[in-house]
């Protein structure tokens, strides 16, 4: 049984498309997919992974954002580089930053202490909370 949250994805795709002022047909054509495929996504029906990637790019999201949304995550906004138009820059989401800090703390703790795993996770969570309170992440 699939754990994909297709209704959540449908809502996110439609909301983003409308926020960008795109008609469904125009968005689908620009993405290089059939209008019925786009409609299926907005009706919470499954489509092929390549279609999700095309939708990601059309909506200004990093490829993989539709998959992240289906899995309970958030899209990653991608913007063209002002220096090199062939490069796209993806902003790290708050969750990505939190996870990065946790991994760093856990790696450092494993290598330098004898703390059990639950204590390392608690330490990581406290550090993330402190960094958030200070506005660092």
HELIX and SHEET records of a PDB file:
HELIX    1   1 UNK A    6  UNK A   19  1                                  14    
HELIX    2   2 UNK A   24  UNK A   31  1                                   8    
HELIX    3   3 UNK A   35  UNK A   42  1                                   8    
HELIX    4   4 UNK A   49  UNK A   58  1                                  10    
HELIX    5   5 UNK A   65  UNK A   70  1                                   6    
HELIX    6   6 UNK A   94  UNK A  112  1                                  19    
HELIX    7   7 UNK A  117  UNK A  133  1                                  17    
SHEET    1   A 2 UNK A  78  UNK A  80  0                                        
SHEET    2   A 2 UNK A  88  UNK A  90 -1                                        
END                                                                             
